[in-house]
Amino acid sequence: MPRAVREQQMLDAAVSSFARYGYRAASMDQIAELAGVSKPLVYLYLNSKDELFTACIRREAGALMAAVRAGVEPGLPADRQLWDGLTAFFAHTARNPDGWAVLHSQARTHGEPFAAEVAVLRAEIADFVTHLIGEAAREARNDPHFADREVAGLAQALVGAAESLADWANATQGVSAREAAATLMNFSWAGLENLLQNHPWTPN
């Protein structure tokens, strides 16, 4: 079997084990047995448990980001692009609950360097959303100089809400990706429209 295929089998087994048992409790013996290989072969390919876990994080992060980008068609109105991106996000996390558990539950709770790997993904998604909303704002206001910084906070809030909602949707039977995306759109779009129309909410 080609090395690349064998390595993906090991990563599949590792993601499943880390999601089920947690990073500390998952063992290389379990992972090797689930992958159908010897433990020395896992070490030969991936060196250590830490490096194996890091490889899992990077693979799952790349797959999630690719799914979100593939779900968005450039040139569509901003609300449709945001809807499509959110739907793709929730569809991917629903199809890959173990991968999402590794990214959101395991990697973020075991300190460095794992949390830093997830932070890279989160920053990439936040930049993607910030750019999307910023483009919509520039077009709506007819202001080519409107800065992404003006909507960066909203993008961060949206990403955080999407992460929490993905956990809830995966733990709640019968919640579809479209339902989760609609929930977040209804929660966020009114505030975005106010920002685009230069009517931000302010306390009395």
C-alpha positions in Angstrom: 0.0 0.0 0.0 1.4 3.5 -0.9 2.8 5.4 2.1 0.3 8.3 1.6 -2.7 6.0 1.7 -1.4 4.2 4.8 -0.7 7.5 6.5 -4.2 8.6 5.9 -5.5 5.4 7.5 -3.4 6.2 10.5 -4.8 9.7 10.7 -8.3 8.4 10.3 -7.8 6.1 13.2 -6.1 8.8 15.3 -8.9 11.3 14.8 -11.4 8.7 15.8 -9.4 7.8 18.9 -8.7 11.3 20.0 -12.3 12.3 19.6 -13.6 9.3 21.5 -11.0 9.1 24.3 -9.4 12.5 24.4 -5.8 13.4 23.6 -4.3 12.1 26.9 -6.3 8.9 27.2 -5.9 7.8 23.5 -3.0 5.5 23.1 -0.7 4.7 20.2 -1.6 1.0 20.7 -5.3 1.8 20.2 -4.5 3.9 17.2 -2.3 1.3 15.6 -4.9 -1.5 16.2 -7.7 0.7 14.7 -5.6 1.5 11.7 -4.6 -2.2 11.2 -0.9 -1.5 11.5 1.9 -2.1 14.0 2.7 0.5 16.6 6.3 0.8 15.3 4.9 1.7 11.9 2.9 4.5 13.4 6.0 5.9 15.1 8.0 5.4 11.8 5.5 7.5 9.9 4.5 10.1 12.5 7.3 10.0 15.0 5.4 10.7 18.3 1.9 11.1 19.7 2.4 14.9 19.8 3.3 15.0 16.1 0.4 12.6 15.3 -2.0 14.8 17.0 -0.6 17.9 15.3 -1.0 16.1 11.9 -4.6 15.4 12.7 -5.3 19.0 13.6 -3.7 20.3 10.4 -5.5 17.8 8.2 -8.9 18.5 9.8 -8.4 22.2 9.7 -7.4 22.2 6.1 -10.4 20.1 5.2 -12.8 22.4 7.0 -11.4 25.6 5.5 -11.5 24.0 2.0 -15.1 23.0 2.5 -16.1 26.6 3.5 -14.2 28.1 0.6 -15.7 25.6 -1.9 -19.2 26.4 -0.6 -19.0 30.1 -1.5 -19.5 31.3 -5.0 -17.8 34.7 -5.6 -19.9 37.4 -7.2 -23.1 36.5 -5.4 -24.7 39.0 -2.9 -23.0 39.2 0.5 -25.9 37.6 2.3 -26.0 34.6 -0.1 -22.2 34.2 0.2 -22.4 34.2 4.0 -25.3 31.8 4.0 -23.5 29.4 1.6 -20.3 29.6 3.7 -22.2 28.9 7.0 -24.1 26.1 5.4 -20.9 24.5 4.2 -19.3 25.0 7.6 -22.2 23.2 9.4 -22.5 20.5 6.8 -18.8 19.7 7.1 -18.8 19.6 10.9 -21.9 17.4 10.9 -20.3 15.0 8.4 -17.1 15.0 10.3 -18.0 15.1 14.1 -14.7 13.4 15.1 -12.7 15.9 13.2 -14.6 18.8 14.7 -14.2 17.3 18.2 -10.4 17.2 17.7 -10.4 20.8 16.5 -12.8 22.4 18.9 -12.8 20.2 22.0 -9.4 18.5 22.2 -6.8 20.8 20.5 -8.0 23.9 22.2 -7.9 22.4 25.7 -4.4 20.9 25.8 -2.3 24.0 25.5 0.6 24.8 23.1 1.4 23.9 20.5 -2.0 22.4 19.7 -4.0 25.5 20.5 -1.8 27.6 18.2 -2.6 25.2 15.3 -6.3 25.8 15.8 -5.8 29.5 16.2 -4.3 29.5 12.7 -7.6 28.0 11.3 -9.8 30.4 13.3 -7.8 33.4 12.1 -8.1 32.2 8.5 -11.9 31.8 8.8 -12.2 35.1 10.5 -10.2 36.9 7.8 -12.3 35.2 5.2 -15.6 36.4 6.9 -14.1 39.9 7.5 -13.2 40.3 3.9 -16.6 39.1 2.8 -18.5 41.5 5.0 -16.0 44.3 4.2 -16.6 44.0 0.5 -20.4 44.1 1.1 -20.0 47.2 3.2 -17.8 49.0 0.6 -20.4 48.2 -2.0 -23.4 49.2 0.1 -21.8 52.5 1.2 -20.2 53.2 -2.2 -17.0 53.8 -0.2 -14.0 51.9 -1.6 -11.9 53.0 1.5 -14.2 51.4 4.1 -11.8 49.3 6.1 -12.1 45.6 7.0 -11.2 46.7 10.5 -14.6 48.2 10.9 -16.3 44.8 10.6 -13.5 42.7 12.1 -15.2 42.5 15.5 -18.5 41.3 14.0 -16.6 38.6 12.0 -14.9 37.4 15.2 -18.3 37.2 17.0 -19.8 35.4 14.1 -17.0 32.8 14.0 -17.3 32.2 17.8 -21.1 31.8 17.5 -20.6 29.3 14.6 -18.2 27.2 16.7 -20.6 27.0 19.6 -23.6 26.4 17.4 -21.7 23.5 15.6 -21.2 21.8 19.0 -24.9 22.2 19.8 -26.1 21.0 16.3 -23.9 17.9 16.5 -25.2 17.1 20.0 -28.9 17.7 19.1 -30.7 15.1 17.1 -32.4 16.3 13.9 -30.6 19.7 13.5 -29.6 20.1 9.8 -26.8 22.2 8.5 -29.4 24.5 6.9 -31.2 24.9 10.2 -28.0 25.8 12.0 -27.0 28.3 9.3 -30.5 29.9 9.3 -30.2 30.3 13.1 -27.0 32.1 12.8 -28.1 34.2 9.9 -31.2 35.3 11.8 -29.0 36.2 14.8 -26.3 38.1 12.9 -27.7 39.5 9.7 -29.9 42.3 11.2 -26.8 43.7 13.0 -24.8 43.4 9.8 -27.5 45.3 7.8 -27.4 48.1 10.4 -23.7 48.3 10.0 -23.9 48.4 6.3 -26.5 51.2 6.4 -24.5 53.1 8.9 -27.0 52.6 11.7 -25.1 50.7 14.3 -26.8 50.0 17.6 -25.6 52.2 20.5 -26.7 52.2 24.2 -29.0 55.0 25.3 
